[in-house]
Amino acid sequence: MFVIYSLLVVITYSSVWIEVTGSSSGAPATACDSMTPGHGCSPMTVPCPFETLLNQTEISSSDILAVTIQQSVSSAQSFKGFLIMAFDTKTDGVVGTFKIASLDETSKTLDCSGEYENAATHRTSSQKQSVTLEWIPPESFDGEVFFKTTFVESFCEYWVQELSKQTVKITRSEMTTPTASETSPTTKLPMPDVYAGCGVSKGCIATPDGCVDSKSCSMMTTYRKMNDRLQLEIYGQMKGDEYVAIGFSADSKMGSDSVAECVQYRNVLAAYQSYNTKDRNNERLPTNVEGFALDVSTFSEGYIYCSLQHPLVYQNHNQNFDLNEPHYILMATGVTGKDNIQQHTTEEKSRFSIDLTNGFSVSYFNQSRILKQLHGSFMVIAWLMAASIGILMPRYMKKTWVGKQFMKKDLWFVFHRGLMVLVWTLTVAGFIIIFVDVGGWVSESISENPHPLIGCITTVLAFIQPFMALMRPLPNAPNRYIFNWAHMLVGYSAHTLAITCIFLAVEMEEAQLPYETYWVLTAHVCCYFCAQLLLTVLARRKSETVQHKHSEDERGTFGRKLILAWYSSIVVALGFTIIVFIAGP
């Protein structure tokens, strides 16, 4: 029974990890150097079933080269993802740029090592047999170039840095003089006083706390109603090709949100509308909706500013938005590309939904995380530490500490009951704390975030366990086996769901947990499996020996105690490591 259960635990947690770490919207800029997906699997060693072909082998530096990545002639396989770059044969440095239309639904450009559009990757994870890209060499380049491509067929099936079938020889062409419109920098206006009127003639929300009075905000949004529109100011600290964006959310979670972007890209300032999808990707609208207009934009001394008009009632991505109703305000900064903003590097959300059309208040994004931290810490102590040790006692330690009792109860039972009471207490307390923190039940798609539902099921199972134990039959009762199985199944189910829930919490923005948490949790699962296996092997070996006296410990007691001590010390250490992560900066 325990072997099947342990295997299911490992499979469940592994599948959760794989599910939450995969990406389908293209390679991130962090993959540029190695061109290797961060999937946790080794690259394939069998020959690659895909190839990179060039339509010419000789061009001038003013020409455009067509590059096709496709399945090999002898292959019927398709690929879901790719990352391609061009390299100088002499220096092995990345050269040139890719040109991809903004409406292309298959591919997009990527900025690697601080250079513009010098790589290309997939936009979606749809099956692809062939993709053709346009590559432009540097204007003054003279030399030979080859291409490297990483192909991803599935999560753990990929080939890294596959070389193109040909190289292309490039001859330097005569330089052309850029037109005035191409060289003229964007006109930079003086930075307005964004703090003027906060709380008097406009509402303001900013970070960090108290920054409006000291005029030292790193991000800020102001708002006021102007007839059928909002007058918005978006302000934030940034450098280079970056953005500051504001999102309007009905539930305080990122996903299904309307977004207004204030962007600087190649020294050009602009404002766009976009949409956060349910899977937390951002898609820029082909055209801004009617009523959305940029009035003023400027970038000065590391701060960007956009003043724009925004409609109150509109449709974004086939979803209706009415900003006359209170909304949570999300703000974020990060790197931008040519056609869309990239994943944020800094993000904030309002503590409560804000009425953007009535009254002028000053509020701040930062909110205390103490209740969330208590909730997470309680659950880690309860399930990673107490439950993981306590459930071993009735299965493996009944023939240990024989003759030693506390309050007329065998020690194994005292340990088991004490640990499980701690689990029950901390679980119920953590459940109440998180409900207080979020203000009751928050309606959310289970497919988008199953953590709350699984957490509620776990709490219910844990809550009924002690009451089941109070009604247990006597040891010699004919129906005792029914209680034993029910008690065990409910306990194991709650334990499995609880740790699965902790795995799922790592991906939640509110948790603010580092990626390394996955490794700690995986180490915990492996230690749990090993402890169960070792104790079972030891129990099987001892069952084949002669019967022990009922007044003495069963043979192998020292081994069981040693395994239990080893296991307990490790799970406690791993648990406290995660609590340190939860406490965070």
TORNU-671141 format. One record per residue (C-alpha): residue number from 1; x, y, z. Coordinates in Angstrom, 2 decimals, m for minus. Example, Ala and Ser with C-alpha at 12.3 -4.5 7.8 and 13.67 -1.06 7.14 Angstrom:
(1; (12.30; m4.50; 7.80)),
(2; (13.67; m1.06; 7.14)),
***
This chain:
(1; (0.00; 0.00; 0.00)),
(2; (2.67; 2.53; 1.03)),
(3; (4.77; 1.79; m2.09)),
(4; (1.84; 2.59; m4.38)),
(5; (1.03; 5.66; m2.31)),
(6; (4.63; 6.90; m2.36)),
(7; (4.91; 6.40; m6.11)),
(8; (1.69; 8.31; m6.62)),
(9; (3.08; 11.10; m4.44)),
(10; (6.24; 11.35; m6.53)),
(11; (4.32; 11.23; m9.82)),
(12; (1.81; 13.81; m8.62)),
(13; (4.43; 16.28; m7.44)),
(14; (6.58; 15.76; m10.53)),
(15; (3.63; 16.39; m12.82)),
(16; (2.74; 19.52; m10.87)),
(17; (6.31; 20.78; m11.20)),
(18; (6.42; 20.09; m14.93)),
(19; (3.08; 21.78; m15.44)),
(20; (4.00; 25.00; m13.69)),
(21; (7.55; 25.39; m15.04)),
(22; (6.81; 24.94; m18.72)),
(23; (6.51; 27.97; m21.05)),
(24; (4.64; 28.13; m24.34)),
(25; (5.05; 31.77; m25.35)),
(26; (8.65; 31.67; m26.56)),
(27; (12.15; 31.41; m25.16)),
(28; (13.06; 34.01; m22.48)),
(29; (16.07; 36.29; m22.89)),
(30; (17.83; 34.28; m20.17)),
(31; (18.09; 31.36; m22.60)),
(32; (20.13; 33.32; m25.15)),
(33; (23.62; 32.36; m23.96)),
(34; (23.19; 28.58; m23.84)),
(35; (20.15; 28.35; m26.15)),
(36; (18.96; 25.61; m23.79)),
(37; (15.38; 25.36; m22.45)),
(38; (15.11; 25.39; m18.67)),
(39; (13.03; 22.21; m18.64)),
(40; (15.22; 20.22; m16.29)),
(41; (15.82; 17.52; m18.92)),
(42; (18.97; 16.70; m20.89)),
(43; (19.05; 17.44; m24.66)),
(44; (18.40; 14.59; m27.07)),
(45; (21.45; 12.73; m28.35)),
(46; (19.82; 11.06; m31.36)),
(47; (20.08; 12.87; m34.74)),
(48; (17.85; 15.92; m34.97)),
(49; (14.77; 15.39; m37.20)),
(50; (14.71; 19.11; m38.08)),
(51; (16.99; 21.33; m40.17)),
(52; (17.81; 24.97; m40.93)),
(53; (17.99; 25.99; m44.62)),
(54; (19.05; 29.26; m46.29)),
(55; (17.59; 30.42; m49.60)),
(56; (20.95; 31.89; m50.69)),
(57; (24.60; 31.27; m49.99)),
(58; (25.88; 34.69; m51.14)),
(59; (24.26; 38.09; m50.47)),
(60; (25.27; 41.71; m49.94)),
(61; (24.92; 43.40; m46.56)),
(62; (21.92; 45.36; m47.89)),
(63; (19.97; 42.20; m48.85)),
(64; (17.50; 40.13; m46.83)),
(65; (18.07; 36.41; m46.30)),
(66; (15.18; 33.94; m46.01)),
(67; (15.86; 31.31; m43.32)),
(68; (13.61; 28.26; m43.12)),
(69; (13.49; 25.85; m40.19)),
(70; (11.59; 22.69; m40.98)),
(71; (11.27; 18.94; m40.53)),
(72; (13.90; 16.93; m42.38)),
(73; (12.96; 15.29; m45.66)),
(74; (12.95; 11.86; m44.03)),
(75; (11.02; 13.02; m40.96)),
(76; (7.31; 13.46; m40.34)),
(77; (7.81; 15.02; m36.89)),
(78; (6.80; 18.56; m35.99)),
(79; (8.26; 20.99; m33.46)),
(80; (6.51; 23.24; m30.94)),
(81; (9.26; 25.69; m30.07)),
(82; (12.51; 27.06; m31.42)),
(83; (15.26; 29.61; m30.81)),
(84; (17.51; 30.71; m33.70)),
(85; (20.47; 33.08; m33.98)),
(86; (23.10; 33.93; m36.62)),
(87; (26.82; 33.74; m35.81)),
(88; (29.95; 35.18; m37.42)),
(89; (32.22; 32.28; m38.45)),
(90; (35.32; 34.26; m37.41)),
(91; (34.29; 35.52; m33.98)),
(92; (31.36; 33.20; m33.17)),
(93; (29.50; 36.33; m32.08)),
(94; (25.80; 36.87; m32.68)),
(95; (25.18; 39.14; m35.71)),
(96; (22.27; 40.59; m37.66)),
(97; (18.61; 41.07; m36.88)),
(98; (15.40; 39.22; m37.65)),
(99; (12.42; 40.94; m39.23)),
(100; (9.03; 39.54; m38.20)),
(101; (5.67; 41.18; m38.82)),
(102; (3.74; 42.17; m35.70)),
(103; (0.74; 40.13; m36.90)),
(104; (2.80; 36.94; m37.32)),
(105; (1.11; 34.38; m35.04)),
(106; (3.99; 31.87; m35.21)),
(107; (7.20; 33.77; m34.46)),
(108; (8.56; 36.80; m32.68)),
(109; (11.92; 38.47; m32.22)),
(110; (14.02; 38.36; m29.06)),
(111; (16.61; 40.82; m27.75)),
(112; (19.73; 38.93; m26.64)),
(113; (22.74; 40.38; m24.80)),
(114; (21.33; 43.90; m25.00)),
(115; (21.05; 43.90; m28.80)),
(116; (17.81; 44.46; m30.70)),
(117; (15.98; 41.59; m32.38)),
(118; (19.09; 39.47; m32.93)),
(119; (17.22; 36.22; m32.23)),
(120; (13.87; 34.71; m33.11)),
(121; (11.65; 32.32; m31.18)),
(122; (8.16; 30.83; m31.25)),
(123; (5.13; 32.87; m30.22)),
(124; (2.90; 29.86; m29.40)),
(125; (3.39; 26.14; m28.74)),
(126; (1.34; 25.03; m31.74)),
(127; (2.68; 22.19; m33.91)),
(128; (4.95; 23.47; m36.69)),
(129; (6.32; 21.70; m39.74)),
(130; (8.02; 24.73; m41.28)),
(131; (8.73; 28.35; m40.34)),
(132; (10.37; 30.91; m42.64)),
(133; (12.06; 33.99; m41.17)),
(134; (13.70; 37.06; m42.66)),
(135; (17.22; 37.87; m41.48)),
(136; (19.01; 41.17; m42.11)),
(137; (22.84; 41.34; m41.90)),
(138; (24.62; 44.33; m40.33)),
(139; (25.04; 47.18; m42.82)),
(140; (28.81; 47.15; m42.85)),
(141; (29.31; 43.42; m42.41)),
(142; (31.73; 41.54; m44.65)),
(143; (32.26; 37.86; m43.89)),
(144; (30.55; 34.52; m43.49)),
(145; (27.63; 33.60; m41.25)),
(146; (26.05; 30.36; m40.03)),
(147; (22.93; 29.76; m37.94)),
(148; (22.30; 27.78; m34.77)),
(149; (18.81; 26.58; m33.92)),
(150; (17.35; 24.93; m30.84)),
(151; (14.28; 22.80; m31.66)),
(152; (11.73; 21.73; m29.03)),
(153; (9.49; 18.81; m29.96)),
(154; (8.05; 18.25; m26.48)),
(155; (8.89; 19.19; m22.88)),
(156; (11.83; 16.77; m22.55)),
(157; (12.58; 16.21; m26.23)),
(158; (14.72; 18.99; m27.67)),
(159; (17.90; 19.52; m29.67)),
(160; (20.27; 22.38; m28.83)),
(161; (22.31; 24.57; m31.20)),
(162; (21.78; 22.55; m34.36)),
(163; (23.93; 24.05; m37.16)),
(164; (22.41; 25.24; m40.44)),
(165; (22.99; 23.11; m43.55)),
(166; (24.78; 26.00; m45.27)),
(167; (26.67; 29.16; m44.46)),
(168; (26.06; 32.47; m46.22)),
(169; (28.83; 34.70; m47.55)),
(170; (28.05; 38.40; m47.09)),
(171; (29.73; 41.19; m49.05)),
(172; (29.76; 44.71; m47.70)),
(173; (27.53; 47.04; m49.73)),
(174; (27.88; 50.80; m50.06)),
(175; (26.55; 52.69; m47.07)),
(176; (23.32; 54.61; m47.49)),
(177; (22.52; 57.82; m45.69)),
(178; (19.55; 57.44; m43.36)),
(179; (16.61; 59.75; m43.86)),
(180; (15.96; 62.56; m41.43)),
(181; (12.95; 60.75; m39.95)),
(182; (15.10; 57.75; m39.11)),
(183; (17.76; 59.76; m37.28)),
(184; (15.70; 62.40; m35.54)),
(185; (15.36; 61.59; m31.84)),
(186; (11.99; 61.74; m30.12)),
(187; (11.26; 65.20; m28.80)),
(188; (11.65; 65.12; m25.02)),
(189; (9.39; 67.44; m23.03)),
(190; (10.10; 68.61; m19.47)),
(191; (8.93; 66.15; m16.80)),
(192; (5.60; 67.38; m15.34)),
(193; (5.09; 67.48; m11.58)),
(194; (3.13; 64.23; m11.28)),
(195; (2.70; 64.74; m7.51)),
(196; (0.83; 68.04; m7.83)),
(197; (m2.86; 67.66; m6.93)),
(198; (m2.62; 64.17; m5.38)),
(199; (m5.58; 63.72; m3.06)),
(200; (m7.02; 67.10; m4.06)),
(201; (m7.75; 67.14; m7.79)),
(202; (m6.81; 63.58; m8.67)),
(203; (m6.45; 60.16; m7.09)),
(204; (m2.96; 58.71; m6.73)),
(205; (m1.66; 55.22; m5.99)),
(206; (2.07; 54.71; m5.65)),
(207; (4.95; 52.74; m4.16)),
(208; (6.75; 52.74; m1.73)),
(209; (4.67; 53.81; 1.25)),
(210; (4.76; 57.53; 1.99)),
(211; (6.56; 58.41; m1.26)),
(212; (3.97; 60.97; m2.42)),
(213; (4.77; 63.37; 0.42)),
(214; (8.52; 63.00; m0.14)),
(215; (8.13; 62.96; m3.96)),
(216; (10.25; 59.84; m4.23)),
(217; (7.92; 57.24; m5.80)),
(218; (9.39; 54.52; m7.98)),
(219; (5.99; 53.81; m9.62)),
(220; (2.81; 55.84; m9.60)),
(221; (m0.58; 56.12; m11.30)),
(222; (m2.93; 59.07; m11.04)),
(223; (m6.55; 59.14; m12.19)),
(224; (m9.56; 61.42; m12.46)),
(225; (m12.82; 61.23; m14.36)),
(226; (m13.26; 63.52; m17.37)),
(227; (m16.79; 63.08; m18.74)),
(228; (m16.87; 59.60; m20.32)),
(229; (m13.13; 59.03; m19.94)),
(230; (m10.39; 58.72; m17.37)),
(231; (m7.40; 61.01; m17.39)),
(232; (m4.50; 58.75; m16.43)),
(233; (m0.90; 59.55; m15.62)),
(234; (1.56; 56.64; m15.63)),
(235; (4.93; 57.34; m14.03)),
(236; (7.82; 55.11; m13.13)),
(237; (11.53; 54.57; m12.77)),
(238; (13.19; 52.71; m15.64)),
(239; (16.09; 52.72; m18.07)),
(240; (16.57; 51.78; m21.69)),
(241; (13.89; 49.92; m23.62)),
(242; (11.45; 49.33; m20.79)),
(243; (7.87; 50.01; m19.83)),
(244; (5.63; 51.00; m16.97)),
(245; (2.13; 49.54; m17.24)),
(246; (m1.13; 49.72; m15.32)),
(247; (m3.65; 46.89; m15.27)),
(248; (m7.32; 46.88; m14.29)),
(249; (m8.31; 43.66; m12.51)),
(250; (m11.66; 42.51; m11.18)),
(251; (m10.16; 40.04; m8.69)),
(252; (m6.65; 41.33; m7.81)),
(253; (m5.09; 38.40; m9.68)),
(254; (m3.04; 38.74; m12.84)),
(255; (m5.07; 37.31; m15.72)),
(256; (m8.00; 38.56; m17.84)),
(257; (m6.93; 42.18; m17.20)),
(258; (m7.01; 45.25; m19.40)),
(259; (m3.59; 46.95; m19.51)),
(260; (m2.37; 50.42; m20.50)),
(261; (1.34; 50.61; m21.35)),
(262; (3.72; 53.55; m21.24)),
(263; (6.69; 52.40; m23.31)),
(264; (10.10; 53.54; m24.48)),
(265; (11.53; 51.49; m27.34)),
(266; (14.56; 52.62; m29.31)),
(267; (14.21; 56.14; m27.91)),
(268; (10.60; 56.37; m29.08)),
(269; (7.89; 56.94; m26.47)),
(270; (4.43; 55.50; m27.01)),
(271; (1.32; 54.24; m25.23)),
(272; (m0.50; 51.02; m26.09)),
(273; (m3.33; 48.88; m24.86)),
(274; (m2.82; 45.19; m24.17)),
(275; (m4.43; 42.29; m22.36)),
(276; (m3.25; 39.82; m19.72)),
(277; (m4.53; 36.39; m20.73)),
(278; (m5.68; 33.79; m18.23)),
(279; (m2.30; 32.05; m18.44)),
(280; (m0.61; 35.37; m17.55)),
(281; (0.81; 36.18; m20.96)),
(282; (0.46; 39.69; m22.31)),
(283; (m0.91; 40.40; m25.78)),
(284; (m0.82; 43.89; m27.29)),
(285; (m3.89; 44.97; m29.24)),
(286; (m3.34; 45.55; m32.99)),
(287; (m5.02; 48.96; m32.57)),
(288; (m5.99; 50.87; m29.44)),
(289; (m9.71; 51.06; m28.69)),
(290; (m11.66; 54.20; m29.47)),
(291; (m11.17; 56.85; m26.82)),
(292; (m7.64; 55.76; m25.89)),
(293; (m5.19; 58.54; m26.73)),
(294; (m1.72; 59.62; m25.60)),
(295; (m1.56; 63.34; m24.73)),
(296; (1.96; 63.80; m23.34)),
(297; (4.96; 61.50; m22.93)),
(298; (8.50; 62.13; m21.80)),
(299; (11.56; 60.38; m20.39)),
(300; (13.94; 62.26; m18.13)),
(301; (16.61; 61.32; m15.59)),
(302; (15.57; 57.68; m15.43)),
(303; (11.79; 58.27; m15.19)),
(304; (9.12; 57.80; m17.87)),
(305; (5.83; 59.69; m17.89)),
(306; (2.67; 59.26; m19.97)),
(307; (m0.52; 61.28; m19.71)),
(308; (m3.35; 59.66; m21.62)),
(309; (m7.09; 59.54; m22.05)),
(310; (m8.68; 56.18; m21.35)),
(311; (m12.31; 55.15; m22.02)),
(312; (m14.43; 54.16; m19.05)),
(313; (m16.53; 51.58; m20.88)),
(314; (m14.89; 49.55; m23.62)),
(315; (m14.12; 46.08; m24.92)),
(316; (m10.64; 44.58; m24.72)),
(317; (m9.88; 41.14; m26.12)),
(318; (m13.62; 40.40; m26.47)),
(319; (m14.12; 41.13; m22.77)),
(320; (m16.24; 44.03; m21.56)),
(321; (m14.70; 46.44; m19.05)),
(322; (m16.55; 49.11; m17.09)),
(323; (m14.18; 51.26; m15.05)),
(324; (m17.13; 52.97; m13.40)),
(325; (m17.04; 49.89; m11.17)),
(326; (m14.22; 49.54; m8.59)),
(327; (m11.17; 47.63; m9.85)),
(328; (m7.90; 46.45; m8.36)),
(329; (m4.96; 48.35; m9.80)),
(330; (m1.89; 46.42; m10.96)),
(331; (1.37; 48.13; m11.90)),
(332; (4.52; 46.64; m13.35)),
(333; (7.82; 47.53; m15.00)),
(334; (10.00; 45.44; m17.25)),
(335; (11.72; 45.11; m20.61)),
(336; (9.80; 45.76; m23.82)),
(337; (10.23; 44.37; m27.31)),
(338; (9.12; 45.74; m30.63)),
(339; (5.61; 44.30; m30.54)),
(340; (4.89; 43.49; m26.91)),
(341; (6.05; 43.97; m23.35)),
(342; (8.05; 41.21; m21.69)),
(343; (7.62; 39.60; m18.28)),
(344; (7.71; 42.17; m15.51)),
(345; (10.71; 42.59; m13.26)),
(346; (8.78; 44.61; m10.66)),
(347; (5.07; 44.36; m9.93)),
(348; (2.61; 45.77; m7.43)),
(349; (m1.13; 45.48; m6.80)),
(350; (m3.53; 47.63; m4.80)),
(351; (m4.59; 46.45; m1.36)),
(352; (m8.27; 46.80; m2.27)),
(353; (m10.45; 47.63; m5.28)),
(354; (m10.41; 51.35; m6.09)),
(355; (m13.25; 53.54; m7.32)),
(356; (m11.54; 55.47; m10.12)),
(357; (m14.47; 57.80; m10.75)),
(358; (m15.43; 59.07; m7.32)),
(359; (m13.21; 60.94; m4.90)),
(360; (m9.50; 61.67; m4.83)),
(361; (m7.55; 59.52; m2.41)),
(362; (m3.86; 58.80; m1.94)),
(363; (m3.08; 55.11; m1.47)),
(364; (m0.10; 52.80; m1.69)),
(365; (0.49; 49.39; m3.24)),
(366; (2.60; 47.82; m0.55)),
(367; (0.60; 45.66; 1.82)),
(368; (1.58; 43.58; 4.81)),
(369; (2.30; 39.96; 3.91)),
(370; (2.32; 38.80; 7.52)),
(371; (m0.95; 36.82; 7.26)),
(372; (0.12; 35.11; 4.04)),
(373; (3.49; 34.34; 5.59)),
(374; (1.81; 32.89; 8.69)),
(375; (m0.51; 30.80; 6.53)),
(376; (2.38; 29.39; 4.50)),
(377; (4.56; 28.76; 7.55)),
(378; (1.74; 27.01; 9.42)),
(379; (1.06; 24.70; 6.48)),
(380; (4.75; 23.87; 6.05)),
(381; (5.15; 23.03; 9.75)),
(382; (1.91; 21.03; 9.71)),
(383; (2.38; 18.94; 6.57)),
(384; (6.07; 18.93; 5.66)),
(385; (7.21; 18.40; 9.23)),
(386; (4.58; 17.13; 11.70)),
(387; (2.39; 15.07; 9.36)),
(388; (5.32; 13.61; 7.42)),
(389; (6.77; 12.27; 10.68)),
(390; (3.51; 11.47; 12.47)),
(391; (2.09; 9.17; 9.78)),
(392; (5.11; 6.88; 10.10)),
(393; (4.38; 6.07; 13.75)),
(394; (1.33; 3.74; 13.53)),
(395; (2.73; 1.82; 10.56)),
(396; (6.31; 1.23; 11.67)),
(397; (6.81; 2.12; 15.35)),
(398; (4.15; 0.10; 17.23)),
(399; (6.76; m2.47; 18.30)),
(400; (9.16; 0.25; 19.48)),
(401; (9.46; 1.64; 23.02)),
(402; (7.50; m1.41; 24.26)),
(403; (6.69; m1.11; 27.96)),
(404; (7.28; 2.64; 28.02)),
(405; (4.18; 4.73; 28.43)),
(406; (3.09; 8.30; 29.04)),
(407; (m0.27; 8.88; 30.73)),
(408; (m1.04; 5.18; 30.22)),
(409; (m0.51; 5.41; 26.46)),
(410; (2.25; 3.76; 24.41)),
(411; (4.94; 6.21; 23.34)),
(412; (4.42; 5.63; 19.61)),
(413; (0.76; 6.61; 20.06)),
(414; (1.68; 9.64; 22.17)),
(415; (4.05; 10.84; 19.43)),
(416; (1.53; 10.12; 16.68)),
(417; (m1.36; 11.83; 18.43)),
(418; (0.71; 14.84; 19.48)),
(419; (2.03; 15.43; 15.98)),
(420; (m1.37; 14.98; 14.34)),
(421; (m3.04; 17.32; 16.84)),
(422; (m0.39; 19.87; 15.86)),
(423; (m1.25; 19.25; 12.19)),
(424; (m4.96; 19.74; 12.90)),
(425; (m4.42; 22.92; 14.91)),
(426; (m2.06; 24.59; 12.43)),
(427; (m4.18; 23.60; 9.43)),
(428; (m7.37; 25.04; 10.89)),
(429; (m5.52; 28.17; 12.02)),
(430; (m3.90; 28.59; 8.60)),
(431; (m7.25; 28.10; 6.89)),
(432; (m8.87; 30.84; 9.00)),
(433; (m5.91; 33.19; 8.56)),
(434; (m5.97; 33.06; 4.77)),
(435; (m9.73; 33.60; 4.66)),
(436; (m9.29; 36.68; 6.82)),
(437; (m6.44; 37.91; 4.62)),
(438; (m8.31; 37.64; 1.29)),
(439; (m11.63; 38.74; 2.76)),
(440; (m13.57; 35.50; 2.31)),
(441; (m13.93; 33.12; m0.59)),
(442; (m12.41; 34.45; m3.82)),
(443; (m14.04; 33.12; m6.99)),
(444; (m11.30; 31.84; m9.27)),
(445; (m11.05; 29.37; m12.12)),
(446; (m9.90; 25.96; m10.87)),
(447; (m7.94; 25.38; m14.08)),
(448; (m6.14; 28.68; m13.54)),
(449; (m5.38; 28.14; m9.85)),
(450; (m6.41; 24.86; m8.18)),
(451; (m4.58; 25.76; m4.95)),
(452; (m7.60; 27.20; m3.05)),
(453; (m9.91; 24.27; m3.85)),
(454; (m7.29; 21.63; m3.03)),
(455; (m6.48; 23.51; 0.17)),
(456; (m10.14; 23.47; 1.22)),
(457; (m10.44; 19.74; 0.53)),
(458; (m7.27; 19.11; 2.53)),
(459; (m8.61; 21.14; 5.45)),
(460; (m11.90; 19.22; 5.46)),
(461; (m10.09; 15.86; 5.44)),
(462; (m7.74; 16.97; 8.20)),
(463; (m10.61; 18.39; 10.25)),
(464; (m12.58; 15.11; 10.35)),
(465; (m9.60; 12.91; 11.23)),
(466; (m9.59; 13.43; 15.02)),
(467; (m13.36; 12.93; 15.20)),
(468; (m12.98; 9.65; 13.33)),
(469; (m10.33; 8.66; 15.85)),
(470; (m12.63; 9.46; 18.80)),
(471; (m15.25; 7.07; 17.40)),
(472; (m12.85; 4.22; 16.66)),
(473; (m13.97; 0.72; 17.75)),
(474; (m12.03; m1.30; 20.32)),
(475; (m8.93; m3.08; 18.99)),
(476; (m10.70; m6.48; 19.01)),
(477; (m13.97; m5.23; 17.52)),
(478; (m15.01; m7.13; 14.33)),
(479; (m15.36; m3.87; 12.33)),
(480; (m12.08; m2.38; 13.50)),
(481; (m10.48; m3.02; 10.09)),
(482; (m13.00; m0.64; 8.46)),
(483; (m11.89; 2.18; 10.75)),
(484; (m8.21; 1.34; 10.15)),
(485; (m8.59; 1.59; 6.36)),
(486; (m10.78; 4.71; 6.46)),
(487; (m8.48; 6.49; 8.89)),
(488; (m5.42; 5.60; 6.84)),
(489; (m6.92; 6.58; 3.46)),
(490; (m8.22; 9.91; 4.73)),
(491; (m4.87; 10.68; 6.35)),
(492; (m2.79; 9.73; 3.32)),
(493; (m5.15; 11.62; 0.98)),
(494; (m4.92; 14.76; 3.09)),
(495; (m1.12; 14.48; 3.21)),
(496; (m0.83; 14.02; m0.56)),
(497; (m3.17; 16.91; m1.32)),
(498; (m1.46; 19.17; 1.22)),
(499; (2.01; 18.77; m0.28)),
(500; (0.60; 19.06; m3.80)),
(501; (m0.99; 22.31; m2.63)),
(502; (2.38; 23.55; m1.38)),
(503; (3.91; 22.72; m4.77)),
(504; (1.17; 24.74; m6.49)),
(505; (1.69; 27.67; m4.12)),
(506; (5.24; 28.18; m5.36)),
(507; (3.92; 29.44; m8.70)),
(508; (1.51; 31.90; m7.10)),
(509; (2.62; 35.52; m7.27)),
(510; (1.37; 36.20; m3.75)),
(511; (3.74; 33.61; m2.30)),
(512; (6.85; 35.35; m3.70)),
(513; (8.82; 32.12; m3.43)),
(514; (12.05; 31.51; m5.36)),
(515; (12.39; 28.78; m7.97)),
(516; (14.71; 26.88; m5.61)),
(517; (11.64; 26.02; m3.52)),
(518; (10.82; 23.33; m6.07)),
(519; (14.15; 21.63; m5.40)),
(520; (13.60; 21.70; m1.63)),
(521; (10.11; 20.22; m2.00)),
(522; (11.38; 17.55; m4.37)),
(523; (14.12; 16.67; m1.86)),
(524; (11.43; 16.31; 0.81)),
(525; (9.38; 13.93; m1.36)),
(526; (12.47; 11.84; m2.14)),
(527; (13.39; 11.61; 1.56)),
(528; (9.83; 10.60; 2.43)),
(529; (9.86; 7.87; m0.20)),
(530; (13.28; 6.59; 0.94)),
(531; (12.22; 6.50; 4.60)),
(532; (9.05; 4.53; 3.76)),
(533; (11.06; 2.12; 1.62)),
(534; (13.78; 1.55; 4.22)),
(535; (11.29; 1.02; 7.04)),
(536; (9.22; m1.39; 4.96)),
(537; (12.27; m3.44; 3.95)),
(538; (13.33; m3.56; 7.60)),
(539; (9.83; m4.63; 8.68)),
(540; (9.68; m7.37; 6.05)),
(541; (13.05; m8.76; 7.11)),
(542; (12.07; m8.83; 10.79)),
(543; (8.75; m10.50; 10.09)),
(544; (10.64; m13.48; 8.77)),
(545; (12.57; m13.93; 12.05)),
(546; (11.37; m15.59; 15.21)),
(547; (8.61; m13.92; 17.19)),
(548; (9.75; m11.49; 19.85)),
(549; (8.51; m11.35; 23.38)),
(550; (5.56; m9.03; 23.83)),
(551; (7.34; m7.29; 26.69)),
(552; (10.36; m6.40; 24.54)),
(553; (11.01; m4.25; 21.50)),
(554; (10.89; m6.04; 18.19)),
(555; (14.23; m6.84; 16.60)),
(556; (15.45; m3.95; 14.41)),
(557; (14.28; m1.29; 16.83)),
(558; (17.63; 0.48; 16.73)),
(559; (17.48; 0.59; 12.94)),
(560; (13.96; 2.01; 12.98)),
(561; (14.94; 4.67; 15.52)),
(562; (18.01; 5.58; 13.44)),
(563; (15.98; 5.92; 10.24)),
(564; (13.32; 7.95; 12.05)),
(565; (15.93; 10.28; 13.56)),
(566; (17.66; 10.73; 10.19)),
(567; (14.39; 11.36; 8.39)),
(568; (13.01; 13.73; 11.05)),
(569; (16.13; 15.89; 11.09)),
(570; (16.13; 16.21; 7.29)),
(571; (12.43; 17.07; 6.89)),
(572; (12.63; 19.61; 9.69)),
(573; (15.68; 21.23; 8.06)),
(574; (13.97; 21.29; 4.65)),
(575; (10.80; 22.68; 6.20)),
(576; (12.63; 25.50; 7.93)),
(577; (14.41; 26.29; 4.65)),
(578; (11.05; 26.84; 2.99)),
(579; (9.89; 28.96; 5.95)),
(580; (12.96; 31.15; 5.40)),
(581; (11.91; 31.47; 1.74)),
(582; (8.38; 32.40; 2.85)),
(583; (9.70; 35.06; 5.23)),
(584; (11.60; 36.43; 2.24)),
(585; (13.02; 39.88; 1.79)),
***
